[in-house]
Amino acid sequence: MEQTLTQLLKTDYNIIFKDISLLEQAFTHSSYVNEHRHFELQDNERLEFLGDAVLELEVSDYLYRHFQDLPEGKLTKLRSTIVREDSLAMFAKECGFDQFVKLGKGEENSNGRSRSSLLCDLFEAFLGALYLDQGAKKSKEFIYQVVVAKIETGAFSHEMDHKTTLQEVLQKNGDILIEYHLIAEEGPAHARIFHVEVCGGGTPLGKGSGKSKKVAEQKAAEAALANILAEES
C-alpha cells in the first residue's frame, strides 16, 4: 500500500514524505485500529483536526485576496461550500486517496470506502500529515493544485455570483443596461472555450473565458469588478 501511494504522491504532486509513519497514520481509519489493537496503531482523527485548520486558512487567504469585491458574508458562504463534506470527499476521490485508506472489515463491508464523511476526514488527515511533515509551503502547493484549481475552473461559480454583485455595484445610483456578449469561442466541440465581454451602458467593463457561457460570464463580471475596484482605489 505504502509504495503505491508514495509513488502516486511523487508522480502526481511531487510529494515525498520524510516521515512515512505520518502518511500511514493519515490513511488509517479508527475501524482498522479497533480490529488491530495488538499493532498499537494510531488512527487519523488527530491529523484530521489539524488538516481542517490548515485547509480553512489557505482557502480563506485565497478567497480574501482574489475576490476583493465580495463582502464577508459571501466569502464565508463560499468558503463553507468549498470545505464542506461532499466537496472534500470529491477532492479525495479525484486524488485517488479512497483506494488506499485502511478500513476495518465492518467498515469495508458497509461501503465505507465511498462514504463522504470518511473521505472528507481522510482528505483533512492527509493535509495534517503533510503540514507536519513538510510545512505550510508544501501544504499550500498541494491545496492550490487540488482545491484552488477547482475554484478557478468555475466548480463553485454557483456560489460566486459576480454577475449579481456587478449589477448591484453598477445600479446603486440608478438603472444601467448590463449586457454580456459572446465575442469568440474556440476548441473542439467536446472542449469548447467561450470568451465573453460585459458592458455597462455600452461601455466595455471586462472580459472572461470559461468552458461554458455561464462560467465565462461570471469570469467577465469578476474582471469588471476588479477593474472598477482598481479605478476607485
N, C-alpha and C positions, 0 to 999 in steps of 0.2 A: 504493500500500500504506500509506504513512505517514498520508495524510489519513484513510483509512477507519479505520485502527487508532486514530489520535488521537481521532477522533470517538467511537469505541466507548468509549475510556477516559474521555473527558469526560462522555459521556451516562450510562454505567453506574456509574462510580466517582468522578466529579468529579476526575479526574486530568488535568492539563495539564503536559506535560513542558517544562521550561525549556531543557534541552539535548537536542534531538531526536536527536543522534548517539548518545546513550546508549541511547535506545529502539531505534534502528536496530541497534545492536550486540547488544542483548539478543535480538533476533529474527533474528540472522544465525548460521546453523549453520556449523560448520567445513567441511562439504562444499561449501557455497556459496563460501566464501572460497577453497578449493583450486581451484575452477573459474574464479575471477575474480581471480587474483593481480595482474593489472595495475591493479586498483582500489585496492590496498593497504587492504583491509578488515580489520576485527577481528572474530573470532568471539565467541561469548557465554560461553566457558568460564571466563574470569576473573570475569565477573559472576556466573556460577553459583556459584562458590566463595564469594563474598560473600553472595549471597542465601540460601544454605544456612544460614549463620550467623545472619542476620537472622531467618529463619523459625524456627529452633530456639530462639532466645532468646525471641521473642514467644510461641510456643506453650508453652514451659516456664514462662514467667511466668504465663500464663493458667491453666495446669493447677495450678500451685502455689497460686495464690490462690483458685481456685474448687473445688478438690477436696481440702480440708484433711483429709479422713478417709483419703485414700489414702496408703499408705506409699511410700517411694522406689522400690521395685521395680515396683509397679503404675503409678506415674507414668511411669517410664522405658518400660515396655511400651506404655502408652497413647500417649506421645509418638512412639514409633517407628512405631506404627500410623498416626498422623496424617501424619507427614512421610515415609513410605516412598514408593517409586517409583510404585506404582499409584494411591495417594491423590493425589499431586501431579499426576500425569497427568490424573486426573479433574478436579481444580481447573482445570488449563489448558484442558481441553476445555469446561468449563462457562463459562469466561470468554471462550471463542471464540478463544483465542490460536493454536490449531492452524492456523487458516486463514491466518495472517499470517506464519508463520515462513518465512525464505528458506532453501531447500534446494538442494543440487546435484542435477543430473539423475539421477544414480545413486541417491541417497537418496530422491528423489521417486518414482522408478520402483519402488523396493522398499518402498513404503508407509511411508516414514519419518515422514510427517506424522501417522500414527496410532500410532507406536511409543511405548510407555510411557516408556522411558528417555529418549527425545528430548524428549517433552513435559514430563517431570519436570525435566529440565535447563533447558528453556525457562521454566518457571514460576519456578524459582530465579533464573535470569538476570534475569528481569523484576524480581523483588524486589530484586536487587542494584542494578539500574539505578535503580529508584525510590528506594532508600535514598540513593544518591549524588546524585540529582537533587533530592530534596525532604526527605531526612532521616528520622529514626526515627518521628516523629509520623505522617506520611502513610503510611509503610510499615505502621505498626501499624493504622491505619484500614483499609487495604486487606486486611490479614491478618484482621482481625476481621470484615470484611464477607464475605470469601470462605471463610476456613478456620474461624474460630471459630463463625460462623453454622451451619456444618455440624455442629460438635461439639454445639451447643446444641439442634439439632433431632433429636439422637439417632443421627446417622450412624455414630458409633463406640461406641454403647452396649454392643455385644457385648464391648468391652474394658473398659468402665466398669461392672463388676459390683457396683453398690451394694447389691443385694439380698444377695449373699453376705457383703459387708463388714458390713452391718447385722446379719445373722444371727450373725456372729462376735462382734460387739460385745454384742448382747443376750444371747447364750447363753454368755458367758465364765464366768458364775457358776452355770450350770445351764440346763436346758431351759426355754424360754418359747415359747408359741404365737404365731407371727407370721402375721398374716392381711392380705391385700390385698383391699380392697372396691372395686368399681366403684360410684362414687357418682353419676356423671352422664355423659352423652355428648351431644354436640351437633354441629350442622353437617349438610350434605347427605351422602348415602351415599358419595359419592366423596371426601369430605374430612372425615371424622368426627374429632372431638377427644374423647378419653376422659379422664375425671377419676377418679383413684384415691386412696384413703386407706389407709395402712398402720397397723396396730395391733399392739402388742406386749402380750400378756397382757390384751387387751381395752381397752388404753389407746391412744387416737389419738396417733400419733407424727409424722405428716407427710402432706402431700398433693402430688400431682404430676399433670401433664397431658401428653398426647402424641398423636401421630397413630395410635398403636396401643396396645393394652392393655399390651404388653410395655414399651414406652418409658415409658408413664405410671407403671408400677410401679417402673421404675428411677428415675424422677424423684421419686416418693414416697419411696423408700428414701434417695435423696440428701438430700431435705429433712429426713427423720427424723434422719439422721446429723448434719446441720448443727445441728438443734435440740438433739440430745444433746451435741454439742460446745460449744454456747453455754451450756447448763446447767452443764457441768462447768468452764467457764472463769470 
